[in-house]
Amino acid sequence: MPKSRIRKKADFTPPPAKAATAIKLGNRSWVAPLMLAFFVVGLAWIVLFYVTQGDLPVDALGNWNIVVGFGFIAGGFVVSTQWK
């Protein structure tokens, strides 16, 4: 019985390499100081509220001063996402 012909497969050729594109990050030197400022202001706001037994920083806000302090801290976390 005769042997069947064996088909030769083409050799694998990898796709051409893509040229690396430069990523411009920009100048983000403002992020770290602003982030730390938000953290410090938020912490100081809450500590000042507790130390003065609710009289400072804004007496009219009452216990909402805690929310304002945590708002500053949350703002610090939002700004921290821009840090590279």
MODELLER restraints for C-alpha pairs under 7 A, 6 or more apart:
rsr = mdl.restraints
at = mdl.atoms
rsr.add(forms.Gaussian(group=physical.xy_distance, feature=features.Distance(at['CA:31:A'], at['CA:79:A']), mean=6.56, stdev=0.5))
rsr.add(forms.Gaussian(group=physical.xy_distance, feature=features.Distance(at['CA:31:A'], at['CA:80:A']), mean=6.90, stdev=0.5))
rsr.add(forms.Gaussian(group=physical.xy_distance, feature=features.Distance(at['CA:31:A'], at['CA:82:A']), mean=6.75, stdev=0.5))
rsr.add(forms.Gaussian(group=physical.xy_distance, feature=features.Distance(at['CA:31:A'], at['CA:83:A']), mean=5.95, stdev=0.5))
rsr.add(forms.Gaussian(group=physical.xy_distance, feature=features.Distance(at['CA:35:A'], at['CA:76:A']), mean=4.51, stdev=0.5))
rsr.add(forms.Gaussian(group=physical.xy_distance, feature=features.Distance(at['CA:35:A'], at['CA:79:A']), mean=5.70, stdev=0.5))
rsr.add(forms.Gaussian(group=physical.xy_distance, feature=features.Distance(at['CA:35:A'], at['CA:80:A']), mean=5.99, stdev=0.5))
rsr.add(forms.Gaussian(group=physical.xy_distance, feature=features.Distance(at['CA:36:A'], at['CA:76:A']), mean=6.81, stdev=0.5))
rsr.add(forms.Gaussian(group=physical.xy_distance, feature=features.Distance(at['CA:38:A'], at['CA:72:A']), mean=5.28, stdev=0.5))
rsr.add(forms.Gaussian(group=physical.xy_distance, feature=features.Distance(at['CA:38:A'], at['CA:73:A']), mean=5.79, stdev=0.5))
rsr.add(forms.Gaussian(group=physical.xy_distance, feature=features.Distance(at['CA:38:A'], at['CA:75:A']), mean=6.39, stdev=0.5))
rsr.add(forms.Gaussian(group=physical.xy_distance, feature=features.Distance(at['CA:38:A'], at['CA:76:A']), mean=4.88, stdev=0.5))
rsr.add(forms.Gaussian(group=physical.xy_distance, feature=features.Distance(at['CA:39:A'], at['CA:72:A']), mean=6.51, stdev=0.5))
rsr.add(forms.Gaussian(group=physical.xy_distance, feature=features.Distance(at['CA:39:A'], at['CA:73:A']), mean=4.82, stdev=0.5))
rsr.add(forms.Gaussian(group=physical.xy_distance, feature=features.Distance(at['CA:39:A'], at['CA:76:A']), mean=5.54, stdev=0.5))
rsr.add(forms.Gaussian(group=physical.xy_distance, feature=features.Distance(at['CA:41:A'], at['CA:72:A']), mean=6.73, stdev=0.5))
rsr.add(forms.Gaussian(group=physical.xy_distance, feature=features.Distance(at['CA:42:A'], at['CA:69:A']), mean=4.13, stdev=0.5))
rsr.add(forms.Gaussian(group=physical.xy_distance, feature=features.Distance(at['CA:42:A'], at['CA:70:A']), mean=5.98, stdev=0.5))
rsr.add(forms.Gaussian(group=physical.xy_distance, feature=features.Distance(at['CA:42:A'], at['CA:72:A']), mean=4.66, stdev=0.5))
rsr.add(forms.Gaussian(group=physical.xy_distance, feature=features.Distance(at['CA:42:A'], at['CA:73:A']), mean=5.12, stdev=0.5))
rsr.add(forms.Gaussian(group=physical.xy_distance, feature=features.Distance(at['CA:43:A'], at['CA:69:A']), mean=6.38, stdev=0.5))
rsr.add(forms.Gaussian(group=physical.xy_distance, feature=features.Distance(at['CA:45:A'], at['CA:57:A']), mean=6.80, stdev=0.5))
rsr.add(forms.Gaussian(group=physical.xy_distance, feature=features.Distance(at['CA:45:A'], at['CA:69:A']), mean=5.27, stdev=0.5))
rsr.add(forms.Gaussian(group=physical.xy_distance, feature=features.Distance(at['CA:46:A'], at['CA:65:A']), mean=6.98, stdev=0.5))
rsr.add(forms.Gaussian(group=physical.xy_distance, feature=features.Distance(at['CA:46:A'], at['CA:66:A']), mean=5.62, stdev=0.5))
rsr.add(forms.Gaussian(group=physical.xy_distance, feature=features.Distance(at['CA:46:A'], at['CA:69:A']), mean=5.37, stdev=0.5))
rsr.add(forms.Gaussian(group=physical.xy_distance, feature=features.Distance(at['CA:48:A'], at['CA:56:A']), mean=6.47, stdev=0.5))
rsr.add(forms.Gaussian(group=physical.xy_distance, feature=features.Distance(at['CA:48:A'], at['CA:57:A']), mean=6.68, stdev=0.5))
rsr.add(forms.Gaussian(group=physical.xy_distance, feature=features.Distance(at['CA:49:A'], at['CA:55:A']), mean=6.87, stdev=0.5))
rsr.add(forms.Gaussian(group=physical.xy_distance, feature=features.Distance(at['CA:49:A'], at['CA:56:A']), mean=5.47, stdev=0.5))
rsr.add(forms.Gaussian(group=physical.xy_distance, feature=features.Distance(at['CA:49:A'], at['CA:57:A']), mean=6.19, stdev=0.5))
rsr.add(forms.Gaussian(group=physical.xy_distance, feature=features.Distance(at['CA:49:A'], at['CA:65:A']), mean=6.87, stdev=0.5))
rsr.add(forms.Gaussian(group=physical.xy_distance, feature=features.Distance(at['CA:54:A'], at['CA:62:A']), mean=6.33, stdev=0.5))
